[in-house]
């Protein structure tokens, strides 16, 4: 299958052959028949992508601030790695399409194979096949063409803006900005019984608005007479409502809206515009000002979109899904005609030409559609160019999952290691597998994890999936006799941990245990090595403190969902417990945790927590994990003391050493990712575990017991015997 991909470094758009995306529970697989290009959202991505690095920075100052904040907290080198990976990577385009359901995932009851559906969101890319959560689909009524259905998502954006404006029969409405969404908004307002005035800076848009019946009257935005025209249009009373569908950084649209709106009128912003409101007009007239969010309630809520949990109909009448249904019903009734707004139509194979149109803007456009040809079934394996053949003695490495962290900080070290042959790579979407695999030198991209594990030339597997797949992935790798590097955490619950412990024990008893290494990179960092060297081989029990300024992650982020991410104690605090284990050389035996109260319903109280540990050698340690510290504060500070010596790690940029010889400071940049990969590969060659498996099990169990301590209010034992 093919997917349309944007490379943000240069704004180029190409069709890429990829494996089909993975069908997940609660989703349907759809063969795309038609998709609609968003001239605003997608066009801006193309235009920004074609800018120089300085031009990109000027276009997105918000992201520049994020990069600077990241550099202050995690360091310049790590930040540059992340930015470079983001720029070089490919991303799918499109969010509005329609097609035929060809496969139904577990738990889906409302759709079946053969149904025609409209699809929405970042899953509805321009691709031959897509996998879409059921709440981001709407069944297409009989008689509605696939081209009209493909424009449903774009129309839902307009519809949500119209709903917020609350039009009534006979009202006078102004639409500022007559792109495809503005034209749709005009049609929907007229369907609500409004008189519509449309304005835009492009004369061609005005012609299309009148020619398609999207506006009763039009005027050139910025012209001297447009406000006089509006005064006449509204019989001198001012318009009742304004929908701003323009795209500009200027405040002019909201300023004009304030001038022409009647007292207690309504202004709704649908597009991306400047919003520095002129207080006098909005205050004196008591104008109701509101910003519309995409397709409606449910947008950006993972519980609704990915989780499949619908909002109660009686309390949330119009979700994004029900807005899509309403659009399709209007099309079926002949009261809304989005296809009339189409100015350009391409076959999918010609799609890059559509984006040249958006980039060059050398002719006017509104609706843009892509029509899809019939293709043979997707290939489960895509061979990639440039991969080196596996030589004698090389370690064949496969990869399951390739998120931004893995691409920036982990996989490049496997790619750069000698004696390594990168074999198969699998990701949920397929595009990231092909893109990352091509850049890093993998031999092939595949459409399922079994294809990675079953490759006879793969000796070791890297697991860089979401956290809930770590435990099952480790067990599957061990069952196949593969060495496994798993990004932290090792797993999400004691049941999985027990299964891993028992399976590993059985393999070890038969002297067949592969290398198992969790991505506890900090113990391999130059800073950690210096700390341990300074404290000596047998310093006695240590007193350790680890302060982490973690920053806020919203409660609805997947990491915070217990079944998917496990929360931040399981998902990240494991790093800091492992570092303490490495420094003191002993495993934790008890843990006590306490957290702040939950004043903010949007945040997890477990994000600000103190965890105190006791280790088998008598050492003690406290992890202070704080979500609400100052943004400019360096993220991590660790110190350990014993026998008249103290060692400090300053955010993995430097170590500060105190002892009989006074104080010294030494630069030690890096968090150990390169060294942990080297240790993993060396462990495979030498037949040893770089991190004792018992220590990995103890660290993981300690995070589970920390959560138990938060519930019980007591210290909890960390006893690996419970796992057997």
N, C-alpha and C positions, 0 to 999 in steps of 0.2 A: 504494500500500500504506500501511498504518497501523502505527505503532509507539507503544508506551506510553512516555512520557517524564516524567521528574521534573525539576522546576525547584528546585534546592537552596536558592535564596534564600528561598522561602516554603513549600516542601514540597508544592506543587501537582502533581497528576498529570493529564496530558491525553493524548488520542490525537492524534498528529501525522501528517499526510500527508507522505510522503517518497518520493523515488526509491528503487528497490530497491538494496540494497548490492552492491558490486562483487564478482564472483566471482574469487577469487584461486587460483593454483595450489595444489594440495594440499587444496582445500576443496570442499564441496558446497553447492548452493543447496537449501534445504528450505522447502516450503510448510507452515507451522505448522498443526497440527490441534488441538493442546491444549498448554497450558503450565501449570506449577505455580508458585504464588506462594510465596516463602519468607517466612513470617511473621516470622522472626528478622532475617535480613539486610536484607530489603526494608522490613520494618516499622520497623526502627531508622532507616533512611534517611529515611523519611517523618516519623517523630516528630522526628528531629533537624532536618530541613528546616523544620518548622513552628515551631521555636524562634526567638527573637530572635537577633540577632548575638551578644549576650552569652551567651544560652543555648547557642548553638552552640559558643562558646568554652569554656564550662564542660563541655559534653558531650565535647569533643575537645581536651583539653589538649595531647595530642601534636602536633596540627596547629598549635596556637597556638605551641608551641615552634619548629616548623618555620618559621612565618611570621616570628617574631622573629629566627631565625637568618638567614633570607633578607634581612630588612631590614638587618641588620648588614653583610651581604656585598655586596648589590647596591643598597641604598638604599631609602628609604621609598616614594618615588614608584613605582618599578618594582614593588615588592612589592604596593602597593595596586592597581596595574593588574592584576596577576596574580590577586589574590584576588577583585577585582570581576568579572573575566572568568569565573572559576571559579564564582562564586555565580550569575551571571546565565545561564550556559549550561545547556542541557538535557542530561540523561544518560539512557540507556536503562536499563530495569529488567528483572530476570529472568535466570535462568541454568539453568533446568530445563524442557525442552520436548520435544515429539515431533511428527513430521510425515513428509511424503513427499518424497523426493529428486526434484527437478524439473530439476536440471542438475548436471553433474559437472565439476569443474575439472581442469586439466592435472595429470597425475601420479597421479590417484586410480584405483586398480585394484580396491579391495575393495568398492566400492559402485557401483550403477548407477541410472539413472532408474527410478522406481517403487518403490524400496526404502523400507520404513518404518524410521525411525531415531529413537532417543532422542538428545538433544543436550544438551551441558553447557557451562558456562563463560560468560564475559561476551559471547560471540557469540550465545548462545541467549536473546536478549532476547524479551520479549513483543512479537511483531511478526508481521505476515502472512507475511513472508518473512525468512529469516535465511541467512547464509553462515557455515558452521562448518568449522573444520579437521577433517580426517578422524579424527584421534586423539581428538577430543572428541565423537565419535558412537559409537553402538553399534546394530547391526542388531537390530530387534525380531523375536523369534521368532513363528511362527504361533500364533494363539490368544491373544496378549497384546493387550489393548485399548489404544487410544491414550491413554486417561486414565491407566492404570497406567504406561505407558511414559513419559508426561510427568513422572512423579514419580521417575524413575530417578536423576537427579542428587542430589536430596534424600536418597534412600535410600542412595546411595553414600557420602554423608557419614556416615550411621549405620553402614554396613557397614565403613568404614575404622576407625572407633572400635572396633567389635566385633573386627575382626582384631587390632588392637593389644592388646586385652584378653586374647586367646588363651583363649577359653572352652573348657571340656571338658564332656563329658556329665555331667549331674547336679550341676554347680556352682550355687551360689546367687549370683545377680547382683542388684545394685541399680542402677536407673536414676533419677537425680535430674534432674527437669525433663521433663515429659511434653507438650511441644509436639510438632509433627509429626515432628521428627527423633528425639526421645526415644521416641515411640510406635513408630516404625519400628525403633529399636534394640531395644526390648522384643520385637517380633516376631522379629527376626533372632536374638536370644539364645535365644528359645524354639526356633527352628528348629535351633539348635546343641545342643539338649538341656538347656538350663539352666532352673532355676526362677527366676522374675523377680519382684522386688518393685519397684513404681513409686511415686514420691513427687513431689508438686508442691504449689504453694501454692494452686492452683485446684481446688475440688471437682469442677467439670465435667470437668477433665482426668482426674481419677481415675475418674470414671464412664466416660469414653470408653476409658480403658485397660482396664478390666475388660470393658466391652461389646464391644470388638474383639479381646479375647484378647491384648492387648499385655503384660499383666502378670497373674501368678497372684494376687498380693495387692497392696494399695495402702495408703498412709497419707498423711495430710495433712502436708506439709512445714511445719515450724515448730510443729506440734502437740506436746503434752507426751508423747504415747504413741508417736510414730513410731519412736524408737530402741528402745523396749521391744518394739514389734512386730517390728522387725528382729532383735532378740535371739532372739525366739521363732522367727521365720522361719528363722534360721540354726542353730537348735538350740543357741544359746549359744556358737557358735564364731566368730561374725563372718562377714560375707559374703566370698565369694571374690574378687569383682571389683565395681568401681563404674564406671559410665559417667555422667559429668556432662554432661548435655545442656541445662543451664539457661543463661539469659542474665541476668547480674547483675554489677555491679561488686563486690559483696560477696564476702568470702572464706568465707562460711558454708558453701557446698557442699563446698569442699575440706577445711574443718575437720571437718564432719560425716563426710565420707568417711573421714578418718583415724581417727575414733573407732569407726566401725562395721565397718571392714575387718579381717579376720583377719591374723594374723602372716604376712608375706610374700605378702600379697594384692596385687591390682593395681588401680590407680586411673587411668582415662583421661579426660582432659578433651576433650570434643567441642565444647561451647558456649563462649561468651565470658564467663568468670567471673574474679573476683579469684583470684590464685594466691599469696598470702602463706601458705605452708604452715606449720602448727604443727609445729615440729621434733620435739617429744617423741614424738607418735604415729607419725610417719613414720619416725623414727630407731629408736625402740624396737622397732617391729614389722617394720622393714626392708621397708616398703611400696614397691612399684614404682610410680612416678608417671610418666605420659607424657602428652604433648599430641598429639592427632590433628590432622593437617593436611588439612582439606577432604576431597576425594574419593579421595586416595591418591597414591602416587608418580607423578610427572609434573606434578602441579599446580604452577603458577607457573614451570615450566621451559619457556621459549619454544622450546627445541630440540625438546622433546617435543610441546608443544601446537601451536605454529604451524609448526615446522619439519617435523613429521611423522616424527621419528625415534623409533621405539619402543625401549623398554628390552628387553634380552635376556630372553626368557621364563624361561630357566633360572636367571637371577640375580635378576630382579625379577618374581616370580610374579604379584603383584597390583598392576598400575598402575591409574590412575584409569579408563582405558578398560576394563580387564578386570574391575574392580569393577562397572562399569556392566553388562557382559555377565552377571556373576554374579547381579546383582539381577534382570535380565530372565529369566534361567534359573529362578530361584526362583519368580517370578510364573508362568511357564509351567507349572511343576510343581505349582502350587497350594499352595506352602509359604510364600508371602509375599503379603499382600494389602494394598497401600498404598491402594487405592481405598476400603477400609473406613474409612480415617481422614479422608476428605473430609467436611468439615462445611458448606462453602459452594461453590457453583458459579455462575459468571457467564458470559454471552456476552462475547466480547472487547470489543464495543462498550459493555458495562456495566463494564468493568474499573476505571475510577476509583472506582466504588462499593466495590470490594474494598479499595482503599487507604484509603477513609474508615473502613471497618471496622477496619483495622489502626491507624489514627491515633486513632480515638475509643475503641476497646476497650470498647464498650458491650455486647458480647455475646461469649461464648466462641467460639473457633475453633481449628481445627487445620489439616487439609489444605484448600487453596483452589485451585480449578482454573478456568482460562479456556478456553472452547470457541470455536473460530474459524469464522466463516461463510465460504462461498465468495465470493470477490470477483473482479471483472474483473482482467485483467493489470495490473501496475503501470504507471503513467504515467512515461515517461522524463523528463518535465519537470513541475516543480511551480512554478506562478506564485506569487510572493510579494507580500504586500501592502505598499503604501507606497513602492515604488521610484519614483524620479523618472525621467521619460522622458529619453532622450538628446537634448540640444539641439545646435544647430549649433555646431561647434567644440569640443564636449565630447570628452574622451578616454574611450572605452568600455573598462572594465577587467573582465576575468574572473579567476577564481581557481581553481586546482587544488590541493586540500589546504587544511585549515584547522585545524591543531593549536592547542594552548594558547598557544604563543608567537605565532603569527600572529594569533590572536584578541585577545590582550592588547596586543601591542606593534606590530603591523604594519598589519593591515587597518583599524583605526580611523582611521589617518592617511589612507588612501585614501578612506575614507568621509567624512572631514571636509574633504577638499580641494575647492576650487572648480573648476568646469569638468571634473568627473569624473562619469561615469555608471557605476555598478556593474551589470554585466550578469549573467553566469552564474557559478555556483559549484558545484564538484564536490568531493565527499569520498568516501572509501571506504565509509563507513557510511550516508550519506544523511541521517541525523538531524542530524549536525553541520553539513551543508551547509544544511539548512532552518533550523536554529536560528541559526547565525551569519549566514546570508544575510538572515533576517528582521530580526535586531537591527541589522545594519549597513547594510541598504538595497539588497541585491542584487535584481535583477528576477526571477531564477528560480534554482532548484536543479535540477541535471541529473544523469543517472546514468552519465555517462562523460566522459572528458577531451576526446574529439573534439568533443563538443557545445560545449565551451567554446572550443576552438580554431577551430571551424568557424562560430562566430557572426559574421555579417557586420558587426555593430555593435560587436564587440570589437576594439579596436586594440592593447591590451596585456594580457599575462597575468602573473599572480602565481603562481609555483610555490612552494608551502609544504608539499610532500610529504615523505616520508622521503627520506633522502639518495640512495638508489639510483635514485630516479626523477628526480633533478635533471638529469643529463646527457641522458637520452632526452627529457625534457620541453623542455629548451632547444633541442635539435635539431628537435623537432616544431614548436615555436613559430617558429623561424627558417624552416623549410620553408613555413609558412603566412604568412610575412611579418609576424608579430606582434612587437611590442616585448615584452621579457621581463624581469621582475624575478624572480630566482631566489634563494631563501634559500641561505645558504652550506651546504655547499661547492658550487662550480660543477658538479663531477662527482666520480666516485670513482676513476677510473683514467686512465692515459695514453692508452689507446685512445679513450675518450670525449673526452678533452681534445683529442686530435689531430683528431677528427672535427669538433668545435666550431670549432677554429682554421681548418681548411680550408674549412668551410662559410661561416664568417664572412668569410674572405679572398675567397671567390668572390663573395659578396654585396657586399662593399665595392668590389671591382673594378668591379661593375656599378652602383655608387652606390645600392644597395638595402639596405644593412645597417641593420636596426632597432636600437634601443637595447637593449643587453644589459647588465644590471647585477646583479652578485652582491651579496648582502646584507651587505656589509662596512660596517656602520653606524658603526663607531667613527671612521672618518676624517671623518665628517660632524658629529661631536659638537662642541658649543661648546668643550670642553676641547682637542680636537685642533686646532681653528682657532686658539685662543689660543697653544698651544705653537708652532705653525708661525710665527705672527706674531712671537712673542718671539724666536725663533731667527734671524729675518731671511730675506731672499730668497735670499741666497747665503752661508750660514754656513760653507761648507766641509764636508769629511767629518765626519759625526756619529758619536759613540759612544752607543749606545742600549742600554737594558736594560728588559725587560718581565717582571715577576714576576706569575704567575697562581696564586692559591690555588684550584685547580679543584674540589676535593672529589672524593669517591669515586663512581664509577659501576661497578656490578658487571660482571664480565666477560661475563655472559650477557645484559646489556641490549642491545637492538637496535643502539644506537650503536656498541657494541664489535664487532659482527659485521661482518667486512670486506665481505661482499657486500651488506649492508643499510645500515650506517651508516658504514663506512670507518674507524672508530676515531676517537679524539679529536684526533690530530694533523691528519688531513685535515678532520675535522668542526668543529674549534674553533680550533686553532692558526693556521689561515689568517687569522682575524681579526687576530691580533697581528702577523703578517708584513705584512699589508696596512697596518696603522697605521704601521709603520716605513717602508714604501714612501712613504706619504703625507707623513710628516714629513721624510724626507730627499730626496724627489722623485726617487728612482731605483729601478730594479727589482733584485731579488736576482740574483746571478750564481753564487754557490756556497753550499753549506749543509753543516754537519757537525752530527751529533746523537749524543748519548750518553744512556743511561738507567740507572736503578738495576737491581739484580738482582731477579728475580721470586721473592721469598720467600713471598708470599701467592698461592696458586693461584687464589683468587677474584678477583684483580686483574690487570690488564694492566700489564706493566712499562713500556709506552709512556705510561702515565699520569703518570709522574714522569720528566721528560726535560729536558735542556738542549740547545737548538738555537742554534747560532751561524751567523750569516749575513754574507756580504759583498755589498755593493751596487755597482752599476755606477759610482757616483761616488766610491768609496773608503770610504763609510760602513760601519760594522760594527754588528751588533746581536746580542743574546742574548735568547732567550725562555726563561725558567725556568718550566716548566709542572709544578706540583706538586699531586698528588692528596691527600697525607697531611698537609697543614698543619693548624693549629688552625682549628676551625670558626668561631670568632669573628673571624678575620683577614679584613679587607676583601679582596675577590677580586682586584682588579687594581691594580698600581702600575707606572707607566711613567716613565722619565726619559731625557732626551737632552741631550748636552753638546757644545758646539763654540764656539770663539772667545771663551772666557771667559764663556759663558752656559750656564745649565742650566735646563731646564724639566721639571717633574714633573706627571704626572696622578695624582691621588689618588682612585682608584676611581670616576672620572667624576662625582665630587661637587665637586671643586675642582682648581685648578691652583696650583702653587707655582713662582714664577719667581725665578731668581737671576741677577744681572748687575751691571753697573757701578752701577746705582742701588740695590743692596742686594737685600733679599728682600721679595717680596710674595706674598700669597695671595688668590685670587679664586674665588668660588663659580662653578662651571660644571656644574650638574646635568644629567644626561641622557646617554645613550649614542648619540644621533644617529639614532634610528629615524624620528622626525618629519622631520628634515632630509634623510635619505636618500630618503624617499618624495617630498618636494618636489623634490629634485634629479632624480629619475627622471622625474617628470612634466614638469619644466622642460626636461630633455634631449629628451623627445619633441617638445615644442613648438618647440624651437630646432634640432632635428636634429643633436645632438651627444651623445657618450658621456660621462656624468658621471664615470665611472671609465674611463680608457683600457683598451680590451679587452686590449691587450698586458699591462698591469699585472695584470689579473685572471687571465690565463693564466699569468703568471710566478708569482704568489702560489700558485696551485693546483699548478703544477709543483714549486714549492719544497717543498710538503708531501709530495708523492710522493717527492722526492729525499731528504727528511729520513728517511723510512722506509727508503729504500735505503741511506742512510748508517748507520742503526742495524744493518742487516744486514752491510754491508761493513766498518764500522769506519773508513771514510775520508770525507774531504770529497767531495761530489759537485757537479758542475757543474749549473747551472740554465740550460739553453740551449734557447730556444724553437725553434731551427732543427730540433731533434729531432722536433718535432710535424708538420713539413711534408714 
